[in-house]
């Protein structure tokens, strides 16, 4: 019963739960491409991507959110997001629409809840847990760990029971490249649950109260933060007061963004050398996502370390970030982007060895 409630609750909140913006995902793809350069894996991946670079492919699973089921699975806003431009060909749009048709309402969703394919981008494991494990509040079979595992199984040529329903190796690769990035954004794995007074609660011990769910940090508003820029393709405006045309800065949005110094064009030889030092995963690649999620959960704990929250105000809480928080967040982002690029390259090498 707890799992059913968790699935329904989290599904309804997925619109506001997207990981790294397009730049962050492109950085992950760029690092992986640099590590694969000149290898047999590079040639095999390039053949499946058919003209897309890894950096371009990394945003595919966010760009498919532009397909509108209510408008006959059309793509009503071409040109709205520059990072999606390489995908906005007739063939590319048809490919995205086909994916959404197979993964729109094929999971457990209720009235006014989100599309199934949007649920695959995140988990919301309570920060009190020391590792990711299926069965904890905030996990589902089709969360970011389960969906990435499904993509790996498809690319291994093994039986894979979705969701997501993946049709062929190319689609599995497009989903995989994106989800490796999602999995390494700390707030896409770890979540804080708060009571009405803003105190932390443990939903695995007390039982899940839907009023304690912070929507991956989207229901936590940062007080005293500068007004955010216009939302990129991977974010959506939320409820609340609007200033200068923008909503409040949410803690999740703060973590999605990457500063200029971490954008894909800043990936250089030194950064690639750093990525080559990342410890390799061992064993069956299908088991790697759960291990990687545990590492991200640890980083989520650091992201929430020392934060004190207000009492709940309507549907949200507020937080004042402590001095030095921005530098701390940047250090974690740099680490996680580097690890994600390195792990993506290792995973692709394991799936396309020669």
N, C-alpha and C positions, 0 to 999 in steps of 0.2 A: 504494500500500500504506500509506503514511504517513497519507493522508487516511482510509482505512478504519479504521485503528487509532484515530485521533483521534476519529472519529465514535462508535465503540463505547465508547471510554473516557469521553468527555464525556457521552454519553447516560446512562451508569450513574450519573453524579454529579448529575443535574439536580435531584433532590429538595431538595438543600441549596443550590441556586443561584437564589434569587429576589431581585429587585431591591427598590428602595425599599419599605418597608412601606406599608400602606394610606394613612397620612397623607401620605407623600411623593408617592405617585401622585395623591392628591386635590389636593395643592398644585399639581402640574403642570397638572391639569385646571382648577383654579380660576384660575390665571394665564392660561391660554389662553382661558377663558370671558370673563375680564375684557377681554382684548384684542379679542375678537370681538363684544363687546356692541354691539347696534344695527346690525350689518352684515347683508347678505344671507346671508353664510356662516352666521351664527348661526342664522337661520331654517331653512336647509337641513339643518344638522347636527341641530338640535332635532327636525325632522321624522323623521329616521332613528332618532334615539335614543328617540323615542316616550315621553317622560315622564322619561327619565333625564337628569340633568345630566352635564356632562363630568366633573366630579369623581367622580360615582357610576360612570360608564362606565369610568373609568380603572382600576378594580380588577377589571373583568369577567374578564380573562384569568387572574387569580389565583384568582378565585372558582370558575372552571370546574374547578380542581383538586380541588374538593369532590365532583365526580362520581366515583362508584366503579365502574369497569368490572367488578370482581370481584363486585359486588352488582347486576348487571344494569343498569348505568349509571343507578343511582338516586343521589339526593343525601341521604345518610344523616344528616347533621348540620345541619339547618336551625337557625338561631339561634345557632350556635357563634361566628360572626364577625359583629359588628354591621355592618361595612361592606358585607357581602354581602346584607343584609336587603332592599334594593330589588330584588334579582334573584331572590329566593326565592318568587316566585309560581309557580303551575303552569305558566304560559306561559314564564316566565323559566327555570325548571328544565329544561323540555323543550328550550328553545333551547340551554342549556349542554350537556345530554346529547347532543343531536344533533351538536354541534361535537366533543365528545370521541369519539363513535363514529367520526367521519370522520378523527380525528387521534390515535388512540390507539396503534396498532401499524403504521401505514402507512409508516414510515420504517425505516431500518436500526437495529434494536435487537437485543440478544442476551438471553440468559437473565439474569434478575434486573436488567435495565436498566429505564430509566424510559419513561414514555409519550412519544410523539413530540411532543405539543403542549407539553410542558414544556421541550423542548430549544430552543424558539424564543425563549427569554427572554434568551439570553446568547451571548457568544463568549469565548474564552480565548486571546487573542493574547499572545505572549510580550512582556514589557516591552522587550526589546531591539529590537523593531520600531518604526519611526518613524511607521507608518501602518497602517491596516487594509487588507488585500488578501486576496481569496480565494486559497486555496492555502497560506497560512501555517498552521502548526500551531495548532489551536484555532479554526479557521474551518470552517464547513460551509455548504452551500447553504441549509439551513434554520435557520441561527443567527439571532440577533436582527436582523442586517442583512438577510439574505436573506428572513426572514419579513416584516419591515417593507416591504421592496421589493415582495413579493408582494401585500400589502394595498394598497399604493399603486397597483399595476397594476390590481387589481380595481376600485378606485374610479375609475381613469382609463378603465375600459371596455376595457382592453387584455388580450391573452392573458396568463395567469399560470399557470405550472406550479409547483405546490406540492411538498412540504409547506411551510406548512400548506394544507390544502384548505379554501378559504373559500367559503361558499355565500351569495353576494349581498353587496350594498353595506353593509347594516347590520352583518353579522358582520365584514366587513373593517374597518369603522369602529371597532367595539369592540376588535378586536385592535390596530389602529393606535394608538388613543389610549393604550393600555397600553404598547406597545412603544417608543413615543417616550420615555416615562419610563425604561424599562429601559435603553435605549441610552445614556442620559446618567448612569447610575450607573457610576462609573469601573471598579469591580471586575466589572462585567458585560461589559467589553470587554477590559481588560488583566489579565494574570495573571503571577505570578511562578512559575517552575519551580525547584525546589530539589533538591540531591542529599542523600545521607544525612548529610552533615556540615552541612547548612543553608546551603551556598553556592549562589549562583545559577548556573543552567545555561541554555544557549540551545538549545531543542529543534529549532529550524530548522537548526542547524549540526551538532549532535551526534546528531540523531535522537531521537525521542520515547521516553523511558523512562517508562512509566506510573507508576513509583514516585516520579517527580519532580513529578507533577501535584498542585497544592495545592487543587483543587476550587474555584477562584475565591476563595480565601482561607478557605474553610470548614475546611480542614485545618490552619489556622494559629490557634493558641489564644493569646489575649492574657493574659499573666501579670500578676497584680496588679490586674486590672480588677475593678470591683464586679460582684456577681452581676447578670445581666441580668434584666429583668422577664419575665413569662410570654410565650412567643413569640406574635407576632401571626399573622394569617392567612397572611402571606407568608413565614413562616419555619418550619422544622421542627427539632426537637431532633436533635442529632447524637450520635455515640458518645462515650463518655468518662465520667469521674466526674461524678456528679450531686450538687450541693449545694443544700439547701433546695428540692429538687424541680426544679432547673434545671440544664442542662448548662453547660459552660464558655462564656465569651464568645468567639466566633469573630471573626476580623478581618472577615469578610464581614458578619456580623450587625452589627458596629459601624458599618459603612458603610451598611447598609440603613436604620438608624434615623435619624430626624430629630428634633431637639430641639423643644420647644414653640414656640420663636420662629420655626420654619419651617413650622408646621402650617397647613392651609388657611385657618383663620379669621384668620391673621395676614397674609394677602394684602391689602394696602391700596393706595391710590392711588400712594404712593411706590414700592412694589414694582412695580406695573404700569408706572410711568414708567420704571423701571430696565429692565424687560423690553422696552419699546418701543425701547430703544437697541441691542438685539442686532442684529448685522449680518445682513442677509437672505441666504439662500442663492440661488444663481442656477442656471439651466439646468433640466433635466428633474428634477422631484421624485423620480423613481424612482432617481436617482443620489445623492440627498442622504444616505440612511442611511450609506453607506460613508464619506462625508466627515465626518459627525457622529461616526461611530465613531472616526475618527482623532483627533478632538479629545478624545474620552473616553479614548482610549489614552494621550494625553499627560497627562491628569489622573491616570490610574492610576499613571503613572510617579512623579508627585509624591506620591501616596498611599503608595507603597512606598519613597520616598526616605529614606535614612538608617536603614532598619530592618535589624536584624541578627537572624538566626534561630538557634535552637538546632539541634543535631543532631536527626535524626528520632527520635521516640519512639513506636514502634509505627506508628500510621497518621497521626501528626500532628507538627507542629513547634510550637514556642512562640516568642513574641516579647514583649519588654518595650518598650512604647511610650516614645519619648523625651519629655522635657518639652516642653510646648507643642503636642503632637500633636493634642489634642482641638480646640484653637482652629484649627489648620491644617485639620483635617478639616471643621469647621463652615464655614469660609470656602469650601472647595471644594464642599461640599454646597449652600450657598446659591447659588453661581455656577451649578452644574449644574442645580438645580431651576429657576432663572430662565431659563437657556438652553433647557431642555426645554419650559417653558411657552411661550416665545416661538417656538420652532421648531414646536411643535404648532400654534399659531395660524397661523403662516405656511403650514404644510403644508395645513391645512384650507382656508385662503383660496385656495390654488392648486388644490385639488381641487373646491371648491364656490365658484366665483368670483361667481356671481350667481343 
